[in-house]
Amino acid sequence: MEENKIINGKEISNQILEEVKTETDVLRSSYNTIPGLAFIIVGENPASKVYVSSKAKACEKVGFYSVTESLPESTPESELLSLIDRFNNDDLIHGILVQLPLPKHIDEQKVIESIDYRKDVDGFHPQNIGRLVIGTDCFIPCTPYGITELLKRSSTETNGKNVVVLGRSNIVGKPIANLMVQKEFNSTVTICHSATKNLNEITSQADILIAAIGKAEFVKKDMIKEGCVIIDVGINRVKDETAKNGSRITGDVDYKDCFEKCSKITPVPGGVGPMTIAMLLKNTLKSAKNRLQ
Ligand SMILES: NC(=O)c1ccc[n+]([C@@H]2O[C@H](COP(=O)([O-])OP(=O)(O)OC[C@H]3O[C@@H](n4cnc5c(N)ncnc54)[C@H](OP(=O)(O)O)[C@@H]3O)[C@@H](O)[C@H]2O)c1
């Protein structure tokens, strides 16, 4: 296998965490400021618990202050909004992350919009999304932000390239498409979704294919162009009798099938996944620095 084809998200995210730690040390020693991140989790979703605890561990590693509030599934929306308000007004907190999904009785968009956009380190607040589209300073949602760092740090040319994004979610598809079309990346972007016709024809035109549809190993080699760069955002659990616990994690791209034909590819796990946490910390650091100005 050609190792240099693999865009190693674990390695790149570790570099970013080191950079964040170095800057955090300076903030502490020179400005008496410690970046602070508040996590709010509602309910008992096991995956959400794992995500929050790994984000909190990463905070500890880089020297951030963090606090986790775990609320029961039955928490009324008003109580969640009050807690957010408390963190909005807490000077020790620079970033607020409400782990999604929320229980059905809570209006997710209302919760997102209740976070002070200056502490919205997830980058989901309309103020940040709007600024992203316009191309002005904002908190970029962590997964798309991670994708742009993977492209930059793997020296992937984006200028004038055809980028095809599979998926139009608010957290991945739409923001990454809007980022790639900015002058900084200068790509020509096509967004595909479940109603897209002739999908294979479109994906076959992609110099860079970004797959975020949540369908295990959906992208096969007959859908891609020779020499393309593949960014696989998918995290899907599939049955695997040879694995210890009877399952394994796989992406939206059939990695083995596409490997020979593409020029670069992100693995799953170890590609986009670790970048998401690194960019969350980078956003929180940015928020702490913004406060000093
Ligand atoms: N690595 C990370 O840190 C990270 C972060 C976030 C998400 N993820 C993973 O990324 C994947 C996508 O997540 P998401 O939240 O963006 O997805 P999502 O909200 O489930 O949206 C999926 C998108 O894919 C489209 N789609 C579904 N089937 C399709 C098909 N056959 N052809 C074309 N388009 C299709 C859907 O189209 P419609 O809009 O028409 O329904 C939708 O826009 C998931 O596996 C998720 O676990 C990973």
The ligand as an ORCA input file, in Angstrom:
! r2SCAN-3c Opt
* xyz 0 1
  N     -16.077     12.608     11.142
  C     -16.866     13.388     11.878
  O     -16.434     14.032     12.808
  C     -18.304     13.474     11.505
  C     -19.056     14.602     11.853
  C     -20.395     14.666     11.434
  C     -20.943     13.610     10.721
  N     -20.175     12.509     10.447
  C     -20.710     11.374      9.671
  O     -20.899     11.824      8.344
  C     -22.020     11.167      7.758
  C     -22.990     12.245      7.311
  O     -23.450     12.956      8.433
  P     -24.448     14.202      8.320
  O     -24.895     14.559      9.685
  O     -23.838     15.222      7.439
  O     -25.617     13.484      7.517
  P     -27.196     13.578      7.484
  O     -27.695     14.762      8.225
  O     -27.702     12.223      7.789
  O     -27.392     13.871      5.930
  C     -27.068     12.939      4.964
  C     -27.097     13.595      3.624
  O     -26.782     12.618      2.640
  C     -27.759     12.658      1.610
  N     -27.932     11.312      1.071
  C     -28.391     10.215      1.704
  N     -28.409      9.167      0.870
  C     -27.964      9.611     -0.320
  C     -27.757      9.004     -1.586
  N     -28.035      7.718     -1.802
  N     -27.270      9.762     -2.600
  C     -26.999     11.064     -2.407
  N     -27.169     11.698     -1.233
  C     -27.641     10.975     -0.192
  C     -29.021     13.156      2.271
  O     -29.855     13.730      1.286
  P     -31.274     14.410      1.650
  O     -30.913     15.751      2.212
  O     -31.956     14.492      0.352
  O     -31.931     13.518      2.656
  C     -28.467     14.171      3.250
  O     -28.295     15.431      2.649
  C     -22.541     10.243      8.849
  O     -21.960      8.963      8.659
  C     -22.035     10.862     10.136
  O     -21.884      9.904     11.159
  C     -18.884     12.444     10.815
*
